[in-house]
Amino acid sequence: MPDTHMLSSVRSRVSPLEWQARLDCAALYRLMAHFGQTDLIFNHITLRVPGEGNRILINPYGWMYEEITASSLVTIDLNGNEVLNPHGPDASVNFAGYVIHSAIHGARDDVACVIHTHTRAGMAVASMKCGFLPMTQTAIGCFPVAYHDYEGPAVDVAERERLVDHLGSANFLVLRNHGLLVCNKTAAGAFRSIHQFEAACQAQVDAMPRGGASGEMPLLVPETIVAASVERRRIAMAKRPSVELHWPAMLRLLDRRDPSWRD
């Protein structure tokens, strides 16, 4: 286990802006654990440190999401160098997480937060030839959706260029035969995005035909309605982002369950 003294001193060693980012990032990890969107000690959430565009927060490798606290996060730069590791040699960063997340943070100045998952439904949809379907109102809220073909475990730095090219300006990405990824300008927005993406994938899996050709394919929303809905959402979000309402509610949920994420 990490040195508790080192963890307790983190708040005094970072700026108020970084501490708030650490709180937001820790909340994300705990929320993902609460909603069952984890893969043991694997997967990652990263959040850019405000005012430090080259620095991001990431989980220490070997920690469960439900264990993450504001002080336990590791600060790294986009080259993978540890800027602040309160664990010393006891915990470092999963290299695959660095490869995927640093690519997006480095290419997209508009992105503050990146979340990547390996849920059962997400992996199932990522492995379907049809891809992610516009079959529910929840699914439509995720469009436009980008795709990146599987190239093996994400340990090849050269893959980063292809990944960001496929992502483009989209905020929802299906990693074929792998999982899902979302990015957003805020932690709150990223959480709402992944929650929506995962729920839509679960609905798609539930609705897909069973028993081969005898099954009935799900009803899809016409492309014209999808496009119109995306535009309506863009206008509505510009007026008042729904995250202003749901994020405080999520933090209250965490505090009722276990407020140690704030430590």
N, C-alpha and C positions, 0 to 999 in steps of 0.2 A: 504493500500500500504506500501511497505517496507521503512525503513529509508534511504533516498537518501544519507545521509552522510556515512552510513555503507556501501552502495554499492560502493560509490566513493573511499572508502579506501581499497577495496579488493586488487587492484593491488599492493599496497605498502606492503600488508601483506603476499603475496605469492612469491614463487621463480619465476624467469623468465621462467623456464621450466613449472611450473604449469600455469602461465599466458598464455603461448602459447597453452597449452592443453585446457584451458578455451576458448580461441579464437576458436580453432578447434571444440570443443564440441558445443559452441554456434552457430557456422556456420552450424553444422549438424541439430540442432533444426530448424533453420530458413529455411534450404533447404527442410526439410521434410514438413514444413508448405507450402512452395512455391509449392511443387509438390503434395500437397493434400494427404499426407500419415500420417494424424493425427487422433486422436480420442478425440476431445475436450481437456480436461486437463489430459487425461489418456495416458498410454504408457510411454516408457522411452528410453533414450539413455544414456549410461554410457561410460566414457572414463577414463582409468587408468592414474593417475598422474605420470609422468616420475620420476624415482628415488624413488618413494614411492609405491612399489608394492602392499601394503595393502590398498591404498587409491584410491577412484574413484570419479569422478564428476557425479552429477545427477541433474535433474530438481527439483525445488521447487514445491511441490504439490499445485495445484490451478492455476498455470501459464499456459497460452496458449503457444504453441511452438513459435508462432510469436512474443511473448514478451520476450523470453529468450535473455539474454546478457551474456557476459563473466563474469561479476561481479555477476550476479544473481544466478549462479550455486552453489549448495551445495556440499561440500566435506565431504564424509563419509568414514569410514573404512569398511572392509569386514564383520565386526560384526554388522554393522548398526549404529555405533556411529557417531554422527555428529562431524566432526573435525573443519569445518568452515561453519557456517550458517549465511550469512550476513543479513538474515531476522529476526533473533531472533525468538520470539514466533509467528510471523505473518505467517510463512510458514515452513513446515517441508518436510519430504520425504514420498512418498507413499510406504507402507510396501510391497506391492506386487512387486513393482519394485526392492526393495532391495532383496527379496527372489530369483527372477529369475536371476538378473544380478550378484549378489554377488556369486552365485553358479558357474557361468561360469568363472568369474574373478579368483575365488579361485582355480578352478581346471585346468585352462589353462593359463600357464605362457606366451604362445605365443599370447594370446588375449589381445589387448589394448582397443578395442571398441566393444560394444554390442548394437544392435538396435532391438527393438521389436515393431511390428505393429499390428493393428486391422483393416486393410483396408477391404473394401467390397470384393474385388477380393481375397485377402489373406485368409479371413475367409471362402469364398466359397470353395476354393481349399482345405483348411484345413478340410473341412467337406465332401469331396468327398472320397468314398471308393477307387477309383483308385489312389488317392494321386496326387503328383506333376508329371506331365508327360513330357518326353523328346520330345516335339513336335515342338519346334522352336530352332533356333540357340541361341537365348537369353536364353532359358531354359537350354540348354546344358551347358552354362557357369556357372550354379548354381550347377552342380553335382560335387561330391556326395551330396545327400540330406538325412538328418536324420529325424526321427519322434519321437515325444513324445506324448503319449496318454493323453487325458484330465482327470484331477483329481479334477476339480472344481477351483474356484478362487485361485490364487497362493499366499496363505497366510500360507501354511503349510511348515515350514522349513524342515521337513523330506522329502519333495518332491525334494529338491535340489539334493540329491544323485542320484535319478532315472533320473532326467533331464540331468545331466552331463554324466551319463552312456549312455543314449540314444544318446546324441550329439556326444560323442566320439571325434574323431579328425576332424569331419566335421565342416564346417563354415556356412552351411545353414541348418536351422531346421524348420520343419513344426510342429507347436503345434496343434495337432488334435483338431478340433471343437473350435479353439481359434484364431490362427493367425500365423504370421511368425516371425522368429528371425534369425539374421545374426551376425557373429562375425568376427573380422579381426584384424590384427596387427597394423593398422593405422585407423584414422578417415576417411581419404580419401578412403581407401579400403572398409571400412564398408559402406560408402554411395554408392559407386559404386555397391556393392553387393545387398543392399536392393532395389536400383533403378531397378536393373536387375531382381531380384526375383519378385518384384511387377509387373513389366511389363510383365514378363512371365506368371504370374498368371492371369493377365487381358486377355492376348491372349488366355490362356486355357479356361477361362470362356466364352469368345466370340465364341470359336470354338466348344464348347461342344454341342451335339445334342439337339435340341428343339423338343418338341412334342413326347417324348417317343421313342419307338422302331423304328419309321419311320425316325429318324434322323441318320445321318452318323457320325460315330466316327472319330475324327481327326487322321491324318496320323502321326505316331510316327517314330522317328529316330531310326534305328537299334542300338542295344546295342554295337556292335563292333565300330560303328562310334562315339557313345557317348564316349566310353572309349578312342578312339584315339584322339578325340577333347579335352578331359580333359587333356591328356598328352601334346598335342601341346600347350594348354593354359599355362600349368605349365612351359614349357620351355620358351615360349615367355615372360611370366611375370618375369622370372628370369633374362632375358636380359634387359628389360626395362618395368617396370610396367606402364600400361596405366594411372594409377592415377597421374603420374607425369604431364600428360597433362590435364586431366579433372578437377582436384581439383582447380588449379589456375583459370580455367574458371568459376567454380562454385562460387568461392570467388568474382570474378569480377561481376558476376550476382547479388550477394547479395549487394555488394557495390553500384551498380547502383540503386537497389530497395530501400534499407534502410540500411545505414552503422551503425545504432545504435547497431547492434549485437556485435560490437567491444568494446562497453562501459563496 
